[in-house]
Amino acid sequence: MNMDIREMTAEDRSTVLKWIRKRFCDAAAEPMNMILPRLGLAAADAVTDELLAAAFLYLDRTSPVAVCGWIYTNPRNSARTSARAVDTIVGALPQFARQHGAKFLLSCFGNRGINRMLDRRGFVTAEFAEHKILILEK
């Protein structure tokens, strides 16, 4: 299967939120709608244009650091298709971050498979961390 990588669209983002509802629960989708940035990359089937995976990129113009912390895959994908889509996006992220002015690309994934992909692409371990969230407003 050939894949196209593109800048994430509003429709792609909406599709990912549907995946979150399906995979986790409706209660998770609304907070994620508020948390997930609008900027990111999407991998789509080159023939059908079906969204296969999407990665979100945090970019604050006051810092030279871009952060990729969430990658979601289509629940209908095979494991192999998801892995290929994620690896393709991971390969495209550095150039995408550079195009948006970043000098550093930081990742924060607990998934060992994604971290192995990052290792193969030259990322180095910066630290081991546990991410936590506190909702300040309801």
N, C-alpha and C positions, 0 to 999 in steps of 0.2 A: 504494500500500500504506500503510495506517495503522499507526502504531507506538505502542506503550505503553512508557513509561519507568517503571522500578520500581527500588527498592533491590535490589541483587544478592542472590540467594539462594545457599545452599550448592550447590544443584543447578546454578545458572548458573555458579558458579565451577568446578565439576567439568566442565561442558561445555567451558568455555574451556580447561581443561587437556587435554582430548581434542583440541581444535583445535591446541594447541601440539604435541602428539605427532604429529598428522597433518602439520602444516606444517613443523615443524623436525625433531624426532626424539624418541624416548623419553627419551634422556639429558637433554634440556632440560626435560622436564615435571616431574621430581622437584625440581630446584632451584627452578623457578618456583613449585611448590606451597609451598615454604618461604618464598619471597620475596614473593609476591603477598599483599597485605592482604585481609582478609575484607570490607572496606567498599568499596562501589562502586555503580555504576549499570548497569542492563541495558536494552537496547532489544529489544523482542520484537514480532513480528507481532501486530497487534491481533486478528486472526481466529484464527490457528492457535496462537498463543503460542510459536512457534518463536523461539529466541534468535537475534538478528541481530548484536548487538555488545555488548561489555561494557567498562567503564572502571573502573580500580582507583584508589582514593583513599587515600593515606597521610595519617593524621591523628594527630598527637601532641598530647595534651591540655596539654603544657607549653609549646606554641608556638601562636601564632594563625595558623600557616600550614598549609594543606592542599596536598598535592602529588599531581597526577595525572601519572603517567608511563607508563602502559601502557593502550592500548586495543586490543582484539582483535576481529576480525570473523569471522563464520561463513564458512568456506571455500566453502560452497555458494552464498553470496550473489553476485549480479551486482555489478560494480564500482559501479553506480549505487545499488543497495540499500545496500552497505557505506558509501558516502559519505553517503547520507541518514541512516543509523543513527548514524554517528559524529557528524555535524553535530547531530543531535537530542540525543545525549548531551552533547556539548560545550555546547549551549545550556542544558541542565539542571544541569550541574555547579556553577555558581556558587551557585545556590539550595541545592543539596544540601550543599555545603560550609558555607554560612551556617547551615543547620539543625543542623550538627554543631559549631558554635561557631567556625568559621574566620573570620578577618578578611581573609585574603589567600589567593588560589588561584594556586599556582605550577604551571606545566606544564613538562615536559621531553620533547619529541618531536623526533626527527630527521626525521620525515616532513614534507615540505614542504606536502603537501595538508592535513594536520591543522593545521599552523602557519598556513596561510592561513585556515582556518576560525576559529581562535583570533583572528587579527588582525581578521577581520570582526566578531567578537563583543566587541571592545574590549580584548583582551589586548595588552600592549606587550612588546617585546623587552627583557628584563632583562640578558641576557648571552649570549654564545656559549660553549658548553662542550662538552667531550667527556666522556661518562660512562664510567667504568671500574668493574669489580667485582673484588674479591679475595675468594676463598672462604677463610674463616678456619678452618673445620672441615670435615672430610669424614666 
